[in-house]
Amino acid sequence: MLFERIGGLERRFLKILNF
């Protein structure tokens, strides 16, 4: 569960950064 939450946050950050 924790890993899933972290993964979702990371994905959102990546989208925001648009690296």
Contacts in CASP RR format, 6 or more apart in sequence:
PFRMAT RR
TARGET T0000
AUTHOR 0000-0000-0000
METHOD contacts of the structure
MODEL  1
MLFERIGGLERRFLKILNF
END
